[in-house]
Amino acid sequence: MDKYKVPEGKQHLLNFDQIKRTDDGLYTCTANNSAGTTSDKEILVVRYPANVLSVTSSAAKSWIGQTVTFKCVVFLHQHSLGTNLMAIN
């Protein structure tokens, strides 16, 4: 990125003041001169808690023997282990 070019012989830091979910990703550092080009990559994983977006049921009340289905919609971190839908009495 041209935005992050630095003068020769200088060190550059890419600093995140307040990390966001969208900062998650692969970052590449590239250096070049008349002798060639080299680069290295680093992955930034931004962790955040899961969000329950909604919980709905097929029936608010039920008779014994009927089937009731709960639907839980969640927003998960891509590296999460998953979700658990628990029975609530």
N, C-alpha and C positions, 0 to 999 in steps of 0.2 A: 504494500500500500504506500503510495506516495506520501500520505499523511504522516507516516512514521519513519520517513527517511532521516538519517542522522549524518552529521559530518564524519568523514573518515577518522578512524582511531577513537571514536567516542563510544561510550556505553549508552544504551537506551533502555529505559524501563517502560513497560506498558502497565500503568497503574489503574486499578479499578477502585474508585472511591466508595461506591455503594454497588456491590455486585447484584446483578439481576439474573432471572432465569434465562433470559435471552443471551447472556454472556457465555453460556455453556457452549462448548464446541472445540474445534481443532484450531490451534494457532500455529503459524509458521514464522520462523525467524530466518531471513535470508540475508546473506552478505555476498557482495561481489566486488571484484576489482579487475584489473587488466589480466590477472593470472587465472581468473575463473570465478565460479559461483558455488557457494555451498549453502545448505539450509538444514534446519533441524525443526522438529515439530513437537508440540506439547498439547495434551488434551486437558481442558479445564472442565471438570464436572461440578456443576452447581447443585447442591443438595437442598431440598426443601420438603416440608411436610406435605402429605397427601391432603387433598380437599374433598370432602363429601359435597357433591353438587346437588344431589337430590336423593330422597328415598320415597318410593311410592309403593303402595300395595294394591293388590287386585280387589281387596275388600276391606273396609274399615271395621266391619263386624263379621263374624262367621259362626256358623253352627258346627257342632261336633261332627266330624267326618268330612267336612268340606275341605277343599284345597284353597290355600291362600298363598299367593306368590308376592315376595318383596323384591323390588328392583332398586339396587343401589348404584348410582352413577357417581364415579369418583374421578378426580384428576390426580394421576400418580407421577412421581418422579420417574424418569425412564429407567433408572437403575434400582427401583424398588423391588421388594420381594413379592408384592401382591397385596390383596385385600382380604379381609375376613368379614363375612356378613354374619352377625351374631343374632340369635333369638333374643328378643326383649320381652319380658313378661310384664 
